[in-house]
Amino acid sequence: MQKDKLTFNDLPEVVGELCERISSMENLLTEKLHQQHNEVKKDTHVPMTVDEVCEYLGISQSSFYYKAKHGGIPIIKQGKHLFVYRDELDKWLESGRKGESPISIEEEHVRMLATTRRKANPKAGEYGNDSTH
């Protein structure tokens, strides 16, 4: 396809070659995405120690133990040791989210207007609008 000047007669051949190249690129991308998806699945079900969880969440050990007892952090107890699987921890974090998903600015504006209290309209003549004074 590396021709300096293409003629109208060359178009079917060039278009066919472009279609083949696009198809091969699509196949490579699909394979790469599939590989990455499988790698992510494999790497997320990893047991973490208490120290690793605290570092991951940025909390102290006392906060971890409190949340494990009262907050529902999904822990696994093996003898005297506690472990948390990273994927289960991520699911727990997601379930604690207040909003289902991030919203657009317009949706946020509508929600804010709906929850804002407005002052009632003043009655006519109440604030010096009456000409009888």
Helices and strands as residue ranges (DSSP letters): G 8-10, H 11-44, E 47-48, H 50-57, H 61-66, I 67-71, E 76-78, E 81-85, H 86-95, H 105-115
